Amino acid sequence: MKKMKTYVLPFLIITLSFLFSNVKSQTALDNITTIREGVKSKRISSYDRTGGNNDRFEKILPGEVRTIAEIEGAGMINHIWITISPEAPALNRSDIILKMYWDGKEYPSVETPIGPFFGQGWDETYPWASLPLAASPVKGNALVSYFKMPFAKGARIEIENQADVEIGAFYFYIDYLELEEPAENMGYFHAWYNQEVTEAAPEGENEWGVLTSEIGENPKGERNYTILNTEGKGHYVGVNYFVNSPSPIWYGEGDDMFFIDGAEYPTLHGTGTEDYFNSSWCPNERYEHAYFGYARVPDDIGWLGRTHAYRFHIDDPVYFDESLRFTIEHGHNNYLSLEMASVAYWYLDKPSKLEPIPTKEERKLMPVINFIDMHRWRHEWRENMGSGSRLWGDEPIIEQ
């Protein structure tokens, strides 16, 4: 046995070395030593043009659209930093809409509320970190992106103030590369926001079979929540996923389903929400990896309240030639009523027009259910159980 190990180990090392030498590295340190021709570093920022210290855009009024960057020619945005005043909740980050236009198109290929784009759901600010996106001190009020955003003919970035109050101060950096020629095999960056209060199944919220022993099936993803629905050739690179659960029951029994190039059944079919986010067993703890994690969890009563999970496909993009539809169940067989929101990120071979995002009224946030609401539920349950004076709470309900 020892002899076999002696001969096999060098063979494995040589074989693995050969295999890995033929796999293109996709690490953050790729090409950091390469001297490049025809490239200049450029920046657009909110610095005070007079030379003073008033380094911000001011008084962006309700309803106003403000262009913060306009670039001509070929280039690639490689870093964005933003901070905004007043802080949440005085100014709702979900009511500031971020739009990005590529190559002179009249339609944006990025359209999303600014908070969720940078990984902050609802009207909240909190620190978190991943490889492409982060929210940093103080209290997560510095919003950061390292997504690469190439373009061939130009770029324009706008913000629209849909809030009821003015944006008092808007500070930003937009760093980019000015290129003599467009990037080779260039993919255009896209991002899209969705939000929905999902409908529970007609038979009730029978997650884990707690109401009846009949558990339905959902092989084709009917009534799933939509994270992305796009046409063209490209690859999907990740999502920020936000869920507000009005029940203590586990919200994440739902499977993720990718339908590639018009497939009727899922091309990639997952095994549960937490599994897609590289976790397990109904997590409810903060965890931040460069590619995936849980940036916010309620950690209170079961899974009652607001959770933010993220998953970036940096080394494992989902490729498609004609179209991609990515959906996820809201509970197994879409049993649950949840407030769900998401920002999907992907690249296409040309700038694409997006589906409209939910309106300001449709984005109005649902409250977090609390112990007072639960006590009201208990009162209704007691009445349904006959109002016995010593009812405890775990008495079984007899199936009809």
C-alpha positions, -999 to 999 in steps of 0.1 A, spaced: 0 0 0 28 24 8 45 17 -26 12 25 -44 10 58 -26 46 66 -35 39 61 -72 3 75 -74 9 108 -56 34 122 -80 12 111 -109 -18 129 -94 2 161 -88 14 162 -124 -21 155 -137 -38 181 -116 -10 207 -124 -17 200 -161 -54 204 -157 -53 236 -137 -27 251 -161 -53 248 -189 -81 264 -169 -83 302 -172 -81 317 -138 -109 341 -127 -95 354 -95 -96 390 -84 -58 392 -89 -60 382 -126 -37 402 -148 -27 426 -120 9 426 -132 0 431 -169 12 464 -185 -16 474 -208 -15 496 -239 -43 520 -249 -58 523 -215 -62 554 -193 -78 556 -159 -106 582 -156 -129 593 -129 -162 613 -126 -171 624 -91 -191 649 -72 -160 670 -62 -164 707 -57 -155 723 -90 -145 756 -73 -118 739 -53 -137 741 -21 -150 713 1 -186 711 -9 -179 678 -27 -215 667 -35 -245 671 -56 -272 689 -36 -310 694 -34 -322 668 -58 -359 675 -57 -387 649 -56 -394 638 -91 -361 651 -104 -338 630 -127 -301 639 -124 -274 626 -147 -243 618 -126 -221 605 -154 -219 608 -191 -190 591 -210 -182 591 -247 -163 564 -266 -152 529 -255 -145 522 -218 -152 501 -188 -166 512 -154 -147 493 -127 -156 510 -94 -185 530 -80 -188 545 -46 -219 564 -33 -231 579 -1 -264 598 4 -280 622 29 -303 622 47 -300 587 62 -327 561 61 -355 561 71 -358 599 65 -349 592 28 -360 558 15 -332 542 -5 -358 521 -24 -373 554 -38 -340 565 -54 -339 547 -88 -305 540 -104 -304 537 -142 -275 529 -166 -276 534 -204 -250 518 -227 -239 530 -262 -264 558 -266 -295 536 -261 -327 554 -251 -336 527 -227 -316 516 -196 -300 482 -192 -298 488 -154 -329 499 -135 -333 493 -98 -337 511 -65 -303 521 -53 -305 505 -19 -313 470 -31 -288 473 -60 -260 476 -34 -275 449 -12 -297 467 13 -333 458 13 -363 476 25 -357 511 40 -326 500 59 -289 505 60 -265 479 74 -229 469 67 -221 438 46 -194 427 22 -190 405 -9 -166 405 -38 -186 426 -63 -207 447 -39 -205 460 -3 -220 485 21 -193 499 44 -190 522 75 -206 542 89 -236 519 94 -235 507 59 -240 541 44 -211 538 19 -223 519 -12 -196 502 -33 -196 483 -66 -167 465 -83 -188 450 -111 -171 455 -145 -193 475 -168 -179 477 -204 -193 498 -232 -183 504 -269 -197 539 -277 -206 555 -244 -223 553 -210 -248 574 -191 -258 570 -154 -288 586 -139 -306 587 -106 -343 595 -102 -357 608 -69 -390 592 -65 -390 599 -27 -413 625 -11 -383 645 2 -353 660 -15 -319 643 -16 -299 667 4 -265 654 -5 -253 628 -31 -216 620 -31 -201 596 -56 -170 583 -75 -174 566 -108 -140 552 -119 -136 538 -154 -110 529 -180 -109 549 -212 -101 524 -240 -88 529 -276 -108 499 -287 -139 482 -271 -131 453 -248 -128 419 -267 -159 396 -265 -176 424 -244 -207 416 -224 -229 445 -214 -238 447 -177 -275 445 -168 -294 446 -135 -332 445 -128 -353 448 -97 -385 429 -89 -408 429 -59 -440 410 -51 -462 400 -22 -467 364 -32 -500 346 -30 -504 316 -7 -517 283 -22 -555 280 -22 -553 250 2 -534 271 27 -498 277 38 -491 240 42 -453 242 45 -437 211 59 -472 195 58 -481 212 92 -518 216 81 -525 185 61 -506 154 50 -513 163 13 -481 179 -2 -485 191 -38 -460 191 -66 -446 218 -88 -423 203 -115 -426 232 -140 -423 262 -116 -459 274 -120 -466 305 -99 -429 309 -90 -414 343 -81 -394 357 -110 -358 368 -104 -349 372 -141 -365 368 -175 -343 379 -203 -336 372 -240 -303 372 -259 -269 355 -255 -251 360 -222 -245 348 -187 -262 354 -153 -238 363 -125 -259 367 -93 -286 381 -71 -294 400 -40 -325 383 -26 -347 398 1 -376 381 19 -400 394 46 -418 364 62 -450 372 81 -450 337 97 -425 320 120 -424 290 96 -393 284 74 -397 305 43 -371 288 21 -384 253 12 -388 266 -23 -365 253 -51 -346 275 -75 -353 268 -112 -333 280 -142 -350 276 -176 -323 280 -203 -331 288 -240 -369 283 -237 -369 250 -218 -403 239 -206 -389 222 -175 -360 236 -154 -326 231 -170 -310 236 -136 -333 225 -107 -323 232 -71 -333 215 -39 -342 244 -16 -337 282 -12 -309 279 13 -292 253 -9 -290 277 -37 -274 302 -14 -247 276 -4 -261 271 31 -281 244 48 -307 234 73 -328 266 74 -301 291 84 -308 321 105 -274 335 112 -252 361 95 -225 348 73 -206 367 46 -185 349 20 -171 368 -10 -196 349 -33 -226 341 -10 -240 346 24 -267 361 47 -261 398 53 -293 403 74 -313 378 94 -342 383 119 -329 358 145 -360 363 166 -390 340 165 -384 312 140 -379 329 106 -403 357 113 -392 390 97 -366 402 71 -338 382 56 -312 393 30 -293 365 12 -269 369 -18 -252 346 -43 -227 357 -69 -217 333 -98 -182 347 -102 -165 314 -111 -197 296 -121 -218 319 -144 -251 304 -158 -246 306 -196 -274 308 -222 -276 313 -260 -312 326 -265 -329 333 -232 -328 327 -195 -357 326 -170 -347 322 -134 -375 317 -108 -378 304 -72 -407 290 -53 -421 309 -23 -421 278 0 -425 243 -15 -452 244 -42 -455 281 -36 -475 276 -4 -464 308 13 -474 344 12 -441 364 15 -429 398 6 -401 390 -18 -377 413 -37 -345 408 -57 -319 424 -79 -305 401 -106 -272 408 -123 -262 395 -157 -243 402 -190 -256 402 -226 -239 405 -260 -258 438 -265 -277 463 -244 -312 450 -237 -344 468 -228 -357 457 -194 -392 449 -182 -406 478 -161 -398 476 -125 -426 478 -99 -439 513 -94 -434 533 -62 -469 523 -50 -461 487 -58 -428 489 -39 -446 501 -7 -431 480 20 -450 455 42 -446 458 79 -427 433 100 -452 411 119 -445 411 157 -455 394 190 -487 415 193 -499 402 159 -491 367 171 -511 372 202 -541 381 181 -536 349 161 -536 330 194 -569 346 204 -585 335 171 -571 300 175 -585 297 210 -620 307 197 -617 281 169 -607 255 195 -638 262 217 -623 289 239 -613 264 266 -598 282 297 -567 259 297 -558 257 261 -520 258 258 -512 261 221 -499 228 208 -532 210 208 -537 192 174 -562 204 149 -583 175 137 -583 173 99 -617 177 83 
